[in-house]
Amino acid sequence: MSDLSLTSPEIPLKIESLWPEILKRVPVSQLGICMCVSKKWYSLITSPVFISSHIKFISQTSCNLFLLRSFTKKNPQKNPKEFYYICSDTDAATVQTLETLTLKTFICPFKTRNGLQFRMVGSVNGVIYLSDDYFSTRYTFILWNPLVNCFIHLPKPRACFDLIGPYMTASGFGYDSVNDDFKVIRIVYPQRSDGLDETPPRAELYSVNEGKWRWVSGDNVHYCTFDKEWKQCFLKGSVHWVAYERFGEENNASHKSNLLLLFNVEKEKFMMMKLPLELREVCPLGLLISECQGMLCVNHYEMTEMVIGELAHYNLWVKKEYNKFTSWIKVASVDIRHSVVHEAIYLKNNGELLAASKSRHLLSYDPKTSKVVVLALGHPALYEACSFVESLAFLNKDCKNMRRFLLEEDENGSSDDEELSPEKLQSSKIGKLCSYLNQMDKFRRQF
């Protein structure tokens, strides 16, 4: 192999070909700065090919991040606050608080119509799926990437109250790596005259690449899911929900045979997965699905027999190997009646549980030693958490951008310039140029 001299014309070409490989390893917050370096880098970073390769690289590498959402409404007279925290999930030796765990904080820029929080359906590859549907039939669905401040408002779905009347619904969110496409799936169960959900349900899918809803086949779905929580998770190319098979009809109908209902976003097919034997015949209302550390998790809450709705025990089941049924194991068990832990939120990499107390304080709980560390004090209405990956998703899409890059000019600025003397006109242009550069600096620091 011949050596290339430093003056060889091939050297710049080889360096140029390395930039995509180098830049895709750069965190999103730093890529915002890189975009301001040159036109070439801006074109490269905002290109669909680079964004897709960056998502693929980040999703395949171990990223110790999770997203924590809190909703606080201390005073009913004041506007509620919905915060999103991107947190580090490293086993640090320092004393942990919410401040030390948090890398970046965002206030939700959207408002619900009833003043409640959005339903955070899930987060995939840096995009958060929000739905404004608590205690109402609304069709406000938002896909939001907070790191690049880009979002997409989804159009009204096909399956709606106007078309099918009363219904129950579940929703999921996933990423099609084959077609580089984010997809939203809705399962809609029309209500029968006897009050039960009709099966098979109607199913529709929204594709970001296509920009519209379309029907998909759900003829093989003979199971029901719950509208109350809409808990879902995305793992191994499929959306997962807790579902149950209904036996009997009308007054004799019962909820038994719990399982997991799956939807593969690449094949656009529904499938099923078995739960461990211990969870198949419990009340499905106490089962919540989640994904932590790249593993499938099922949170099982047992109710007390004396007081309806009062929690008694909490068990966390994890599937260590996704394609192996026998890999289901119980990794945590908490007696809620005699513990400060009231609700589990997220399983951290070190095996500790992110949890909430009855007083709504944020805790870190070690199931092995029962050690509790208070991370944050306060009285938020709720906490939620899920895995999170930084990405540039939607940066190149034709979507709305929260970062408005506008020059601060008077409405009649252009006509006023025509009446200025040459010296004052030049001074005015310099002033506008300085304003432009100042806003460019703000644009760079917002990343």
Secondary structure, DSSP 4 states (H G I P E B T S, - for coil): -PPPPTT-THHHHHHHHHHHHHHTTS-HHHHHHHTTT-HHHHHHHTSHHHHHHHHHHHHHS---EEEEEEEE-S-TTSPPEEEEEEEE----SSPP-HHHHEEEEEE-----SSSSPPEEEEEETTEEEEEE-TTS---EEEEEETTTTEEEEPPPPSS-HHHH-SEEEEEEEEEETTTTEEEEEEEEEEBPTTSPBPSSPEEEEEETTTTEEEEE--TT---B--TTT---EEETTEEEEEEEEEESSGGG-EEEEEEEEEEETTTTEEEEEEPPGGGSSS-GGGEEEEEETTEEEEEEEEEPSSSTT-EEEEEEEEESSTT-GGGEEEEEEEEGGGSSEEEEEEE-TTSPEEEEETT--EEEE-TTT--EEEEE-S--SEEEEEE-----TTTTSS-EESS-------TTHHHHHHHS-HHHHHHHHHHHHHHHHHHHHHHHHH-
